């Protein structure tokens, strides 16, 4: 086994987004009345998906993110009696149109009139001042993660509009918003008035990733918003948990060459994705031949701090009696294997509890695949060396262990503690190895 290297490759966008949502609970305290909000995801195929159940808290939200693996995540500025049934426009079906209230939201993006992010920031500050002069409290201001800022307030007129017919009540809300948009425009403030007027608008959820840039949609205090762009980006990089690492990789793949963090930033855009590269490698499965059991193999991105990975492994070791766990790593992933023989259902629980990246793979194929060989490119070049052994994490073992994987790892020179193991399954000669061309 080779020595651990700190060099990293540029994994695909979906991989890092999936990693982020598996290992983080999104703070939704900036969105009141969660169970009355409509949530919508943009999926990897480009289609939009309406979340078909009510989101009640951050845990519900995380489950939905893990299940659907969205690129971008949005919520409705309006609250609805039946948010999961809401139509895209005012509909004859009354059940789909009971609007309870609607945030007053402003969207300021770089465009033909707003040339730079610095100008967009100044407009967001102007909107804050305008609302303050009207006695309207701003609930939050946020950097959108790409070309601008959001300024969001609670509904200022929810108690004034007493119309019983929900469709007429919604029309009254639209008229109120038209009036405030006109007033703001007359003062010279630049923003997208259509977003403010539209009661069925969706905007990005704070704390989620903008897939085109890798930046997190980040809440900003008034003082932070009043700082220059360079200071704001330093704040985002330093205070967004895993966001800086995600942003680093995604910006390398998607940010335009003109992208600069300076006093006046160039317009943000997207350059074409790099051409896919094919390579050949060898994987082993977690199946235990001769049984219906499997071993747990956990996967984590190398953008996570090693201390965090070790802490997660120690927790599942204790909770599930995994015994000794062998930790390996390559340039993009850490993976950890236990010899414990458990059922498919138990494996899925362990992977979910640890936030392991291969949970969906396990559900889809009935097993996990872990790279153990070098990755060889189409011209015979080594794209990735074989994973290296980092350390063994010792822990008490309960239950049966896989003979197959025990013999495989010991053949690599890895020694387990002297202990009586109740081994099951065939020997290492029956280990399922998969030789695959991957993109």
ZADO-287905 format. One line per field, with one value per residue (C-alpha): residue number from 1; residue in three letters; y, z, x. Coordinates in Angstrom, 2 decimals. Each point is the difference from the previous one (the first is absolute). Layout:
REM ZADO-287905
seq	[NUM:...]
type	[ALA:...]
Y	[Y:...]
Z	[Z:...]
X	[X:...]
REM end
This chain:
REM ZADO-287905
seq	[1:2:3:4:5:6:7:8:9:10:11:12:13:14:15:16:17:18:19:20:21:22:23:24:25:26:27:28:29:30:31:32:33:34:35:36:37:38:39:40:41:42:43:44:45:46:47:48:49:50:51:52:53:54:55:56:57:58:59:60:61:62:63:64:65:66:67:68:69:70:71:72:73:74:75:76:77:78:79:80:81:82:83:84:85:86:87:88:89:90:91:92:93:94:95:96:97:98:99:100:101:102:103:104:105:106:107:108:109:110:111:112:113:114:115:116:117:118:119:120:121:122:123:124:125:126:127:128:129:130:131:132:133:134:135:136:137:138:139:140:141:142:143:144:145:146:147:148:149:150:151:152:153:154:155:156:157:158:159:160:161:162:163:164:165:166:167:168:169:170:171:172:173:174:175:176:177:178:179:180:181:182:183:184:185:186:187:188:189:190:191:192:193:194:195:196:197:198:199:200:201:202:203:204:205:206:207:208:209:210:211:212:213:214:215:216:217:218:219:220:221:222:223:224:225:226:227:228:229:230:231:232:233:234:235:236:237:238:239:240:241:242:243:244:245:246:247:248:249:250:251:252:253:254:255:256:257:258:259:260:261:262:263:264:265:266:267:268:269:270:271:272:273:274:275:276:277:278:279:280:281:282:283:284:285:286:287:288:289:290:291:292:293:294:295:296:297:298:299:300:301:302:303:304:305:306:307:308:309:310:311:312:313:314:315:316:317:318:319:320:321:322:323:324:325:326:327:328:329:330:331:332:333:334:335:336:337:338:339:340:341:342:343:344:345:346:347:348:349:350:351:352:353:354:355:356:357:358:359:360:361:362:363:364:365:366:367:368:369:370:371:372:373:374:375:376:377:378:379:380:381:382:383:384:385:386:387:388:389:390:391:392:393:394:395:396:397:398:399:400:401:402:403:404:405:406:407:408:409:410:411:412:413:414:415:416:417:418:419:420:421:422:423:424:425:426:427:428:429:430:431:432:433:434:435:436:437:438:439]
type	[UNK:UNK:UNK:UNK:UNK:UNK:UNK:UNK:UNK:UNK:UNK:UNK:UNK:UNK:UNK:UNK:UNK:UNK:UNK:UNK:UNK:UNK:UNK:UNK:UNK:UNK:UNK:UNK:UNK:UNK:UNK:UNK:UNK:UNK:UNK:UNK:UNK:UNK:UNK:UNK:UNK:UNK:UNK:UNK:UNK:UNK:UNK:UNK:UNK:UNK:UNK:UNK:UNK:UNK:UNK:UNK:UNK:UNK:UNK:UNK:UNK:UNK:UNK:UNK:UNK:UNK:UNK:UNK:UNK:UNK:UNK:UNK:UNK:UNK:UNK:UNK:UNK:UNK:UNK:UNK:UNK:UNK:UNK:UNK:UNK:UNK:UNK:UNK:UNK:UNK:UNK:UNK:UNK:UNK:UNK:UNK:UNK:UNK:UNK:UNK:UNK:UNK:UNK:UNK:UNK:UNK:UNK:UNK:UNK:UNK:UNK:UNK:UNK:UNK:UNK:UNK:UNK:UNK:UNK:UNK:UNK:UNK:UNK:UNK:UNK:UNK:UNK:UNK:UNK:UNK:UNK:UNK:UNK:UNK:UNK:UNK:UNK:UNK:UNK:UNK:UNK:UNK:UNK:UNK:UNK:UNK:UNK:UNK:UNK:UNK:UNK:UNK:UNK:UNK:UNK:UNK:UNK:UNK:UNK:UNK:UNK:UNK:UNK:UNK:UNK:UNK:UNK:UNK:UNK:UNK:UNK:UNK:UNK:UNK:UNK:UNK:UNK:UNK:UNK:UNK:UNK:UNK:UNK:UNK:UNK:UNK:UNK:UNK:UNK:UNK:UNK:UNK:UNK:UNK:UNK:UNK:UNK:UNK:UNK:UNK:UNK:UNK:UNK:UNK:UNK:UNK:UNK:UNK:UNK:UNK:UNK:UNK:UNK:UNK:UNK:UNK:UNK:UNK:UNK:UNK:UNK:UNK:UNK:UNK:UNK:UNK:UNK:UNK:UNK:UNK:UNK:UNK:UNK:UNK:UNK:UNK:UNK:UNK:UNK:UNK:UNK:UNK:UNK:UNK:UNK:UNK:UNK:UNK:UNK:UNK:UNK:UNK:UNK:UNK:UNK:UNK:UNK:UNK:UNK:UNK:UNK:UNK:UNK:UNK:UNK:UNK:UNK:UNK:UNK:UNK:UNK:UNK:UNK:UNK:UNK:UNK:UNK:UNK:UNK:UNK:UNK:UNK:UNK:UNK:UNK:UNK:UNK:UNK:UNK:UNK:UNK:UNK:UNK:UNK:UNK:UNK:UNK:UNK:UNK:UNK:UNK:UNK:UNK:UNK:UNK:UNK:UNK:UNK:UNK:UNK:UNK:UNK:UNK:UNK:UNK:UNK:UNK:UNK:UNK:UNK:UNK:UNK:UNK:UNK:UNK:UNK:UNK:UNK:UNK:UNK:UNK:UNK:UNK:UNK:UNK:UNK:UNK:UNK:UNK:UNK:UNK:UNK:UNK:UNK:UNK:UNK:UNK:UNK:UNK:UNK:UNK:UNK:UNK:UNK:UNK:UNK:UNK:UNK:UNK:UNK:UNK:UNK:UNK:UNK:UNK:UNK:UNK:UNK:UNK:UNK:UNK:UNK:UNK:UNK:UNK:UNK:UNK:UNK:UNK:UNK:UNK:UNK:UNK:UNK:UNK:UNK:UNK:UNK:UNK:UNK:UNK:UNK:UNK:UNK:UNK:UNK:UNK:UNK:UNK:UNK:UNK:UNK:UNK:UNK:UNK:UNK:UNK:UNK:UNK:UNK:UNK:UNK:UNK:UNK:UNK:UNK:UNK:UNK:UNK:UNK:UNK:UNK:UNK:UNK:UNK:UNK:UNK:UNK:UNK:UNK:UNK:UNK:UNK:UNK:UNK:UNK:UNK:UNK:UNK]
Y	[0.00:3.43:3.13:2.39:2.97:3.30:0.54:0.02:-0.33:1.90:-2.26:0.59:2.63:-2.44:-1.89:3.07:1.23:-3.45:-0.03:3.38:-0.89:-3.36:1.52:3.25:0.93:3.15:2.68:0.95:2.52:2.83:-1.52:0.17:-2.31:-2.80:-2.42:2.59:0.58:-1.60:-1.41:-0.69:-1.67:0.24:-3.54:-1.09:-0.65:3.68:-0.68:1.64:-2.22:1.10:-1.41:-2.03:0.18:2.71:0.94:0.52:0.36:-0.30:-3.78:-0.37:2.29:-2.00:-3.26:1.55:1.35:-3.40:-1.77:2.33:1.25:3.41:2.41:3.07:0.47:2.56:0.92:2.00:3.60:-0.61:-2.25:-2.33:-2.11:-2.92:0.79:-3.45:0.54:3.54:0.73:2.20:2.65:0.92:-3.03:-0.76:-2.71:1.84:-2.58:0.98:3.72:0.69:2.53:0.84:2.75:0.96:1.31:3.27:-1.08:1.94:-1.59:2.03:-1.66:1.08:0.90:2.64:2.77:-1.45:-0.58:-1.45:-1.74:3.14:1.96:-2.78:0.22:3.77:-0.54:-2.55:2.54:2.62:-2.40:-0.57:3.76:0.46:-2.68:1.46:3.39:-1.73:-1.68:-3.45:-2.32:-2.02:-3.64:-0.81:1.10:-2.62:-0.47:-2.26:-2.11:1.36:3.31:1.98:0.42:-0.71:2.27:-1.67:1.39:-1.48:0.85:3.67:-0.19:-3.44:1.48:2.79:-2.26:-1.44:-1.40:-3.42:-1.42:-1.22:0.73:3.60:0.27:-1.03:2.60:2.68:-1.08:0.36:3.54:0.98:-1.26:1.89:3.20:-0.58:-0.95:3.23:2.06:-1.64:0.37:3.69:0.50:-1.45:-3.38:-2.80:-3.48:-2.61:1.26:-3.14:-2.08:2.35:0.06:-3.74:-1.74:-3.41:0.76:-2.40:1.15:-1.81:-1.45:1.68:-2.46:-2.00:-0.19:1.91:-2.77:2.31:1.59:-2.28:2.91:-0.29:2.30:1.90:2.17:3.42:2.44:3.64:0.80:-2.85:1.09:3.51:-1.35:-0.13:-3.12:-1.22:0.11:-1.82:-2.80:-0.38:-0.32:-2.65:-1.98:0.11:-0.60:-2.51:-3.35:-2.28:2.64:1.29:-3.43:-0.66:3.44:-0.55:-3.13:1.14:3.42:-1.68:-1.90:2.59:3.53:2.17:1.16:3.56:-0.85:2.27:0.93:3.68:3.36:-0.16:-3.64:-1.12:-1.55:-3.63:-2.72:-3.64:-1.47:-3.37:-3.08:-1.76:-2.94:-3.24:-2.31:-3.78:-2.24:-3.64:-1.25:-2.91:0.01:-2.47:-0.46:-0.23:-3.27:-3.01:-2.98:-3.05:2.17:2.75:2.23:2.94:2.11:3.76:2.15:3.74:2.74:3.66:2.83:1.03:3.61:-1.03:0.37:-3.34:0.73:0.29:-3.31:-1.74:1.41:-1.29:-3.46:-0.20:0.82:-2.75:-2.43:0.42:0.10:-3.01:-2.14:0.09:-1.07:1.04:2.32:0.37:3.50:0.56:3.04:1.12:3.44:0.48:-2.26:-1.58:-3.42:-2.13:-3.72:-2.17:-3.82:-0.15:-2.18:1.59:0.07:2.39:1.92:0.38:1.17:2.76:1.15:0.18:1.90:2.44:0.57:0.83:2.18:-2.36:1.02:-3.49:-0.41:0.52:-2.35:-2.66:0.49:-0.04:-2.98:-1.94:0.35:2.52:0.20:1.24:0.73:-2.01:0.22:2.74:2.00:-0.29:2.48:-0.84:0.59:-2.23:2.85:-0.27:2.34:-1.01:-2.20:-2.81:1.08:0.04:-1.35:2.80:-1.71:-2.58:1.30:-2.51:-0.83:-2.95:-2.36:-1.61:-2.61:-1.84:1.16:-0.50:-2.67:1.28:3.53:-1.10:-2.10:2.75:2.70:-2.28:-0.93:3.71:-0.13:1.54:-1.68:-0.15:-0.29:-3.49:-0.89:-2.87:0.93:-1.94:-0.03:-0.70:-0.24:-1.25:0.82:2.94:-1.95:0.55:3.75:1.81:2.18:2.27:1.32:3.02:2.87:3.13:3.54]
Z	[0.00:-0.89:2.10:0.31:-2.35:0.44:-3.74:-1.13:-3.35:-1.15:0.67:-1.74:1.25:1.11:2.17:2.07:0.27:1.17:2.52:1.39:0.55:1.56:2.60:0.82:1.46:-1.77:2.46:-1.03:2.78:-2.56:-1.59:2.35:-0.44:-1.67:-0.22:-2.04:-2.51:-3.40:-0.75:-3.47:-1.13:-3.26:-0.70:-1.82:-3.18:-0.02:0.91:2.96:2.68:2.34:3.48:0.62:3.77:2.61:1.37:3.75:1.12:-1.05:0.41:-2.38:-2.41:0.17:-0.73:-3.07:-1.19:0.41:-1.75:-3.03:-0.27:-1.49:-1.61:1.19:2.75:0.20:2.22:-0.60:1.19:0.79:2.67:-1.14:1.79:-2.29:-1.22:-1.54:-2.26:-1.15:-3.70:-2.04:-0.48:1.40:-0.60:0.26:2.57:3.30:1.90:-2.08:0.62:3.71:0.54:3.67:-0.41:-2.29:0.77:-1.56:-1.93:-2.14:-2.42:-1.18:-2.70:-2.30:-3.37:-2.73:2.53:3.00:-1.45:3.00:3.30:1.78:-1.66:0.93:3.61:0.05:-1.33:2.75:2.59:-1.61:0.21:3.71:0.58:-2.06:1.98:3.27:-1.02:-0.63:3.41:-1.58:1.87:-2.09:1.11:-1.81:-2.71:-1.79:-2.67:-2.52:-0.70:-3.51:-1.60:2.74:3.23:1.54:2.46:1.68:2.40:1.76:-1.66:0.99:-1.01:1.16:2.65:-2.24:-2.76:1.39:-3.25:0.67:-3.51:-0.08:-3.73:0.48:3.06:-2.13:-2.64:2.73:1.17:-3.56:-0.24:3.28:-1.34:-3.26:2.02:2.06:-3.13:-1.71:3.06:0.20:-3.74:0.19:2.47:-2.59:1.63:-2.48:0.58:-1.68:0.67:-1.43:2.85:2.61:-1.57:-0.67:2.93:-1.42:-0.26:1.35:1.21:1.11:3.53:2.16:0.86:-3.23:-2.90:-3.26:-2.39:-2.64:2.35:3.03:2.36:2.82:0.05:3.09:2.49:0.60:2.84:-0.92:0.97:-2.13:-2.96:0.32:-0.35:-3.43:-2.17:0.84:3.73:-0.54:-1.92:2.70:2.53:-2.12:-0.46:3.70:1.62:-2.11:1.46:-2.95:-2.56:-0.67:-1.04:-2.18:-1.55:-0.73:-2.05:-1.73:-0.95:-1.67:-2.20:-0.63:0.71:-3.04:-0.56:0.54:3.53:2.46:3.62:0.01:0.70:-3.24:-1.03:-3.55:-1.05:1.11:-2.55:-0.77:-2.28:-1.70:2.12:-0.62:-2.35:1.89:0.52:-0.14:2.23:0.98:3.57:2.35:2.74:2.69:1.27:3.61:-0.68:2.07:-2.42:1.17:2.15:-0.43:2.35:-0.72:1.75:0.62:-2.19:0.68:-2.43:0.65:-2.15:0.64:0.28:3.48:2.72:1.01:3.64:-1.01:-1.89:2.99:2.34:-2.21:-0.23:3.78:0.54:-2.32:1.39:3.46:-1.05:-2.33:1.54:-3.15:1.64:-1.63:-2.98:-2.70:-1.44:-3.52:-2.23:-3.53:-1.60:0.11:2.70:3.37:0.45:3.11:0.17:2.88:-0.08:1.70:-1.92:-0.08:-2.13:-2.87:2.11:2.83:-2.46:-1.24:3.58:0.71:-3.23:0.69:3.61:-1.12:-2.98:-2.26:-3.65:-1.33:1.60:-3.24:-1.83:2.60:-0.34:-3.80:-0.57:3.24:0.88:0.01:-2.32:1.30:-2.14:0.99:-3.11:-1.98:-2.45:-3.46:-2.77:-3.64:-0.91:2.76:2.36:3.75:0.80:3.69:2.11:2.05:3.34:2.93:3.50:2.57:3.31:1.87:2.53:2.84:1.58:1.58:-2.45:0.28:-2.39:-3.07:-2.22:-3.71:-0.70:-3.59:0.91:2.99:-2.30:-2.65:2.37:1.77:-3.42:-0.39:3.15:2.30:3.38:2.27:3.77:1.41:0.73:-0.66:-3.02:-1.01:-3.72:-2.68:-3.79:-2.52:-0.18:-1.79:-3.29:-0.20:0.61:-2.65:-2.01:-2.71:-2.78:-1.49:-2.41:1.75:-1.14]
X	[0.00:1.27:0.39:-2.97:0.18:-1.81:-0.44:-3.63:-1.73:-3.09:-2.99:-3.32:-2.42:-2.69:2.49:0.90:-3.59:-1.08:2.84:-0.98:-3.66:0.83:2.31:-1.83:-3.37:-1.20:-1.09:-3.54:-0.72:-0.01:-3.14:-3.02:-2.98:1.98:-2.91:-1.93:2.81:0.31:3.48:1.33:3.23:1.91:1.21:3.18:-2.03:-1.04:-3.63:-1.74:-1.50:-2.80:0.55:-3.14:-0.05:0.07:3.42:-0.27:3.61:3.62:-0.02:-2.96:1.82:3.22:-1.85:-1.57:3.37:1.67:-2.87:-0.14:3.62:-0.91:2.41:-1.93:-2.57:-2.83:-2.94:-3.17:-0.11:-3.68:-1.50:-2.79:-2.58:0.93:3.53:0.51:-3.04:0.75:-0.50:2.36:-2.69:-3.39:-2.20:-3.73:0.74:-0.38:2.10:3.03:-0.38:-0.41:2.81:0.51:2.60:2.85:3.48:1.02:3.10:2.50:2.46:3.01:2.12:2.80:-1.61:0.18:-0.77:1.84:3.46:1.86:-0.62:1.17:-2.80:-2.44:1.17:-0.58:-3.54:-0.66:1.17:-2.30:-2.96:0.71:0.01:-3.18:-1.86:1.23:-1.43:-3.36:0.02:0.37:2.38:2.45:0.01:3.23:2.39:2.08:2.63:-1.75:3.09:0.48:-0.95:-1.67:-1.90:-3.41:-1.79:-3.01:-2.62:-3.02:-3.34:-0.67:-3.69:-1.13:-2.30:-1.30:-1.34:-3.23:-1.42:-1.60:0.37:3.64:0.32:-1.15:2.25:2.96:-0.91:-0.12:3.46:1.30:-1.39:1.69:3.31:-0.43:-0.36:3.17:1.97:-1.05:0.98:3.41:0.63:-0.87:2.85:2.39:0.63:0.78:-1.48:-2.20:-3.51:-1.61:1.42:-1.46:-3.46:-0.28:-1.75:0.97:3.70:2.63:3.43:3.13:0.04:2.69:2.73:-0.33:2.44:-0.20:1.03:1.51:2.52:0.28:-0.66:-2.50:-3.03:1.18:-1.89:1.59:-0.56:-0.55:3.59:1.32:-2.14:1.40:3.58:1.64:-0.20:3.50:-0.78:-3.31:1.71:2.64:-2.83:-1.73:3.22:0.89:-3.39:-1.92:1.05:0.80:-0.93:3.53:1.24:-3.04:0.30:3.68:-0.63:-3.18:1.37:2.97:-2.44:-2.70:1.23:0.86:3.54:-1.23:-1.18:1.78:-0.48:0.80:-1.63:-1.98:-0.53:-0.44:-3.28:-0.28:-0.71:0.66:2.62:-0.46:0.62:3.31:-0.04:-0.71:2.96:-0.30:2.08:0.20:0.08:-0.76:-2.63:-1.04:-3.54:-1.12:-1.85:1.07:0.01:-1.97:-2.31:-2.59:1.99:2.30:2.61:-0.36:2.27:-0.36:1.05:0.82:1.38:3.60:-1.16:-1.20:2.60:1.48:-0.91:-3.66:0.14:1.59:-2.65:-2.84:1.60:0.46:-3.68:-1.28:2.60:-1.48:-3.66:0.13:2.78:2.12:3.25:3.28:-0.48:2.66:0.32:1.35:0.25:0.74:0.03:-3.78:-1.38:0.50:-1.55:-0.28:-0.77:-1.19:0.00:-3.41:-2.49:-3.46:-3.15:-0.69:-2.51:2.53:2.65:-2.32:-0.65:3.74:0.70:-2.84:1.09:3.54:-1.01:1.96:0.16:-0.76:-3.44:-1.89:2.37:-0.72:-3.77:0.14:2.31:-0.44:3.70:2.83:3.02:3.35:3.05:3.06:2.17:1.68:-2.10:1.58:-0.82:-0.71:3.65:1.29:0.85:-0.67:-2.89:-0.23:2.26:-1.52:-1.51:2.38:-0.52:-0.19:-0.72:-2.07:-2.51:-0.30:-3.34:-1.81:-1.67:-3.44:-1.41:1.27:2.88:0.68:2.62:0.24:1.00:2.10:2.21:0.06:1.25:2.50:1.42:0.81:2.11:-2.62:-0.15:-3.02:0.11:0.32:-3.62:-2.37:-2.10:-3.08:0.83:-2.59:0.01:2.53:3.70:1.61:0.11:-3.77:0.21:-2.05:2.36:-1.41:2.22:-1.71:0.45:-1.23:-0.65]
REM end
